[in-house]
Amino acid sequence: MMQEKKRSLSGKRMRIWIVFLIILVLAAAFLLYFLPFPDERAQARRAVSGAYEVIAGLGQFVSEDGTTASLSEKEIRKEIREFDEKADRCYAEEFSAREYYKWLNQDYLTRTYKSTVDYIVKSGVADVHTPFLFYSPGRNQMKLRGELTGWNLRITESDGKYQISCDYNKTPLDVTLVREDGIWKVCQIEGIKGEPETVADEGIIRDAEEKSKVGKLSAEEENILKRIRAVNEICAKKYNTFSEALQAAEQIDFEDFNGYQLKSA
């Protein structure tokens, strides 16, 4: 009787181990089939960052007066070619707006910015957070959901005066990528469009200022707030020449006005 009970218990344990092993194998198969390898995850993030940079860089060029009138035809064509190459590298052929972005960039450089100053000094992606990234439905397509922090620094002209502006935002992402030309590219995207949907955190700096008044910020947070105030002073000024504004703007980096650093304050 005791031996039968032992055999029964032994059989139950064996069945439990078999079920457990089957679950492990299925879980491993799921991970291998649906979860991209680290290098492909990095490539997907680069594609999404590049997609943002393409939009943020529409009409971006380098000149001494803030217009393309001072550039040669050869220099303008070089700027257009480099933009087109980046758009092709980050967006798949089936992405509906890719050719429109190319046309719009060319129009800015060859027509609009010949006389209008809306000059991008710097722009970029500070962070791409992608907690949700997997193959779907097969290994030639990938789904990505997350959040991107982007920023830009630009100079505009109005009534003969030049002013600097600093903008940054967090954009929620819902992206489909496909493998094309051997790399991952964006083929469908929500959140990054001509007018990005942004998650505003306008109260962060205001709340930090209130806490600063009553001594509730750390020394590091006070230093961050001090740099943000200094940038705000630079942006509040109106400059007589483009070169003066450019010189002031080139001293600013994203971390100098990144209010998200104070989010936990």
GUPA-395900 format. One record per residue (C-alpha): x, y, z; residue in one letter; residue number from 1. Coordinates in steps of 0.5 Angstrom, whole numbers. Layout:
N
X | Y | Z | rest | nr
X | Y | Z | A | NUM
...
END
This chain:
265
X | Y | Z | rest | nr
0 | 0 | 0 | M | 1
6 | 5 | 2 | M | 2
9 | 3 | -4 | Q | 3
3 | 4 | -9 | E | 4
3 | 11 | -5 | K | 5
10 | 13 | -6 | K | 6
9 | 11 | -14 | R | 7
3 | 15 | -14 | S | 8
7 | 21 | -11 | L | 9
13 | 20 | -16 | S | 10
8 | 20 | -22 | G | 11
5 | 26 | -20 | K | 12
12 | 30 | -19 | R | 13
14 | 27 | -26 | M | 14
8 | 30 | -29 | R | 15
9 | 36 | -25 | I | 16
16 | 37 | -28 | W | 17
14 | 35 | -35 | I | 18
8 | 40 | -35 | V | 19
13 | 45 | -32 | F | 20
19 | 44 | -37 | L | 21
13 | 44 | -43 | I | 22
11 | 51 | -40 | I | 23
19 | 53 | -40 | L | 24
20 | 51 | -47 | V | 25
14 | 54 | -50 | L | 26
16 | 61 | -46 | A | 27
23 | 60 | -49 | A | 28
20 | 59 | -56 | A | 29
15 | 65 | -55 | F | 30
21 | 70 | -53 | L | 31
25 | 67 | -59 | L | 32
20 | 68 | -64 | Y | 33
16 | 75 | -62 | F | 34
22 | 79 | -58 | L | 35
27 | 82 | -62 | P | 36
34 | 81 | -61 | F | 37
38 | 87 | -57 | P | 38
41 | 89 | -64 | D | 39
35 | 89 | -67 | E | 40
32 | 93 | -61 | R | 41
37 | 98 | -62 | A | 42
36 | 99 | -69 | Q | 43
29 | 100 | -68 | A | 44
30 | 105 | -63 | R | 45
35 | 109 | -68 | R | 46
30 | 108 | -74 | A | 47
24 | 112 | -69 | V | 48
29 | 117 | -67 | S | 49
31 | 118 | -74 | G | 50
24 | 119 | -76 | A | 51
23 | 124 | -71 | Y | 52
30 | 128 | -73 | E | 53
27 | 128 | -80 | V | 54
21 | 132 | -78 | I | 55
25 | 136 | -73 | A | 56
30 | 138 | -78 | G | 57
25 | 140 | -84 | L | 58
28 | 146 | -87 | G | 59
35 | 145 | -83 | Q | 60
41 | 148 | -86 | F | 61
48 | 152 | -84 | V | 62
49 | 159 | -86 | S | 63
52 | 166 | -83 | E | 64
45 | 170 | -84 | D | 65
40 | 165 | -83 | G | 66
37 | 164 | -90 | T | 67
39 | 160 | -96 | T | 68
40 | 166 | -100 | A | 69
47 | 166 | -98 | S | 70
48 | 159 | -100 | L | 71
50 | 157 | -107 | S | 72
46 | 152 | -111 | E | 73
51 | 147 | -110 | K | 74
51 | 147 | -102 | E | 75
43 | 147 | -102 | I | 76
43 | 141 | -106 | R | 77
48 | 138 | -101 | K | 78
43 | 139 | -96 | E | 79
37 | 137 | -100 | I | 80
41 | 130 | -102 | R | 81
43 | 129 | -94 | E | 82
36 | 130 | -92 | F | 83
33 | 125 | -97 | D | 84
38 | 120 | -95 | E | 85
36 | 120 | -88 | K | 86
29 | 120 | -90 | A | 87
30 | 114 | -94 | D | 88
34 | 111 | -89 | R | 89
29 | 112 | -83 | C | 90
22 | 111 | -87 | Y | 91
20 | 105 | -91 | A | 92
18 | 106 | -98 | E | 93
10 | 105 | -96 | E | 94
10 | 111 | -91 | F | 95
5 | 115 | -94 | S | 96
9 | 122 | -92 | A | 97
16 | 120 | -94 | R | 98
16 | 124 | -101 | E | 99
12 | 130 | -98 | Y | 100
17 | 131 | -93 | Y | 101
22 | 131 | -98 | K | 102
18 | 136 | -102 | W | 103
17 | 140 | -96 | L | 104
24 | 141 | -94 | N | 105
26 | 142 | -101 | Q | 106
21 | 148 | -102 | D | 107
23 | 151 | -95 | Y | 108
31 | 151 | -97 | L | 109
29 | 153 | -105 | T | 110
24 | 158 | -103 | R | 111
21 | 160 | -96 | T | 112
28 | 161 | -93 | Y | 113
31 | 165 | -98 | K | 114
28 | 171 | -94 | S | 115
25 | 168 | -88 | T | 116
29 | 167 | -82 | V | 117
26 | 161 | -78 | D | 118
33 | 158 | -77 | Y | 119
34 | 151 | -73 | I | 120
41 | 152 | -69 | V | 121
40 | 145 | -66 | K | 122
35 | 139 | -65 | S | 123
35 | 132 | -63 | G | 124
32 | 126 | -59 | V | 125
34 | 126 | -52 | A | 126
31 | 119 | -50 | D | 127
27 | 114 | -53 | V | 128
23 | 109 | -48 | H | 129
21 | 103 | -51 | T | 130
18 | 98 | -46 | P | 131
13 | 95 | -51 | F | 132
17 | 92 | -57 | L | 133
16 | 86 | -61 | F | 134
15 | 82 | -67 | Y | 135
8 | 82 | -70 | S | 136
5 | 79 | -74 | P | 137
12 | 76 | -77 | G | 138
19 | 77 | -76 | R | 139
19 | 82 | -82 | N | 140
15 | 87 | -78 | Q | 141
15 | 90 | -71 | M | 142
11 | 94 | -66 | K | 143
13 | 99 | -62 | L | 144
10 | 103 | -56 | R | 145
13 | 108 | -52 | G | 146
15 | 115 | -51 | E | 147
20 | 120 | -54 | L | 148
23 | 126 | -51 | T | 149
25 | 131 | -57 | G | 150
28 | 138 | -57 | W | 151
30 | 144 | -62 | N | 152
33 | 151 | -61 | L | 153
31 | 156 | -66 | R | 154
32 | 163 | -68 | I | 155
26 | 167 | -72 | T | 156
26 | 174 | -74 | E | 157
20 | 179 | -73 | S | 158
21 | 187 | -75 | D | 159
28 | 186 | -76 | G | 160
29 | 183 | -69 | K | 161
32 | 176 | -68 | Y | 162
29 | 172 | -62 | Q | 163
31 | 165 | -59 | I | 164
26 | 159 | -57 | S | 165
27 | 153 | -54 | C | 166
22 | 147 | -54 | D | 167
22 | 140 | -52 | Y | 168
16 | 135 | -51 | N | 169
15 | 128 | -50 | K | 170
11 | 125 | -55 | T | 171
7 | 118 | -54 | P | 172
9 | 113 | -60 | L | 173
5 | 107 | -63 | D | 174
10 | 105 | -69 | V | 175
10 | 99 | -74 | T | 176
17 | 98 | -77 | L | 177
18 | 93 | -83 | V | 178
25 | 90 | -85 | R | 179
27 | 94 | -92 | E | 180
34 | 94 | -95 | D | 181
36 | 90 | -89 | G | 182
35 | 95 | -84 | I | 183
29 | 96 | -80 | W | 184
25 | 103 | -82 | K | 185
18 | 106 | -80 | V | 186
12 | 105 | -84 | C | 187
7 | 107 | -80 | Q | 188
7 | 112 | -74 | I | 189
2 | 115 | -69 | E | 190
5 | 121 | -65 | G | 191
10 | 123 | -70 | I | 192
7 | 127 | -75 | K | 193
7 | 134 | -78 | G | 194
4 | 137 | -72 | E | 195
6 | 132 | -66 | P | 196
2 | 130 | -61 | E | 197
5 | 132 | -54 | T | 198
5 | 130 | -47 | V | 199
6 | 137 | -44 | A | 200
9 | 138 | -37 | D | 201
8 | 146 | -37 | E | 202
8 | 145 | -29 | G | 203
14 | 142 | -27 | I | 204
18 | 149 | -27 | I | 205
13 | 153 | -24 | R | 206
12 | 147 | -18 | D | 207
20 | 147 | -18 | A | 208
20 | 155 | -17 | E | 209
15 | 155 | -11 | E | 210
19 | 149 | -8 | K | 211
25 | 153 | -9 | S | 212
22 | 159 | -5 | K | 213
21 | 155 | 1 | V | 214
28 | 151 | 1 | G | 215
25 | 145 | -1 | K | 216
30 | 143 | -7 | L | 217
36 | 140 | -7 | S | 218
43 | 143 | -9 | A | 219
43 | 139 | -15 | E | 220
36 | 141 | -17 | E | 221
37 | 149 | -15 | E | 222
43 | 148 | -20 | N | 223
38 | 146 | -26 | I | 224
33 | 151 | -24 | L | 225
39 | 156 | -24 | K | 226
41 | 154 | -31 | R | 227
34 | 154 | -34 | I | 228
33 | 161 | -31 | R | 229
39 | 163 | -35 | A | 230
37 | 160 | -41 | V | 231
30 | 164 | -41 | N | 232
33 | 170 | -40 | E | 233
37 | 169 | -46 | I | 234
31 | 167 | -50 | C | 235
27 | 173 | -47 | A | 236
32 | 178 | -51 | K | 237
31 | 181 | -58 | K | 238
38 | 181 | -62 | Y | 239
39 | 186 | -67 | N | 240
43 | 182 | -71 | T | 241
43 | 174 | -73 | F | 242
50 | 173 | -71 | S | 243
49 | 176 | -64 | E | 244
43 | 171 | -63 | A | 245
47 | 165 | -66 | L | 246
53 | 166 | -62 | Q | 247
48 | 166 | -56 | A | 248
44 | 160 | -58 | A | 249
50 | 156 | -59 | E | 250
52 | 156 | -52 | Q | 251
46 | 153 | -50 | I | 252
45 | 145 | -50 | D | 253
39 | 141 | -48 | F | 254
41 | 140 | -41 | E | 255
41 | 147 | -40 | D | 256
33 | 148 | -41 | F | 257
31 | 141 | -40 | N | 258
25 | 142 | -35 | G | 259
24 | 134 | -34 | Y | 260
30 | 134 | -30 | Q | 261
26 | 137 | -24 | L | 262
20 | 132 | -25 | K | 263
22 | 129 | -19 | S | 264
23 | 135 | -15 | A | 265
END
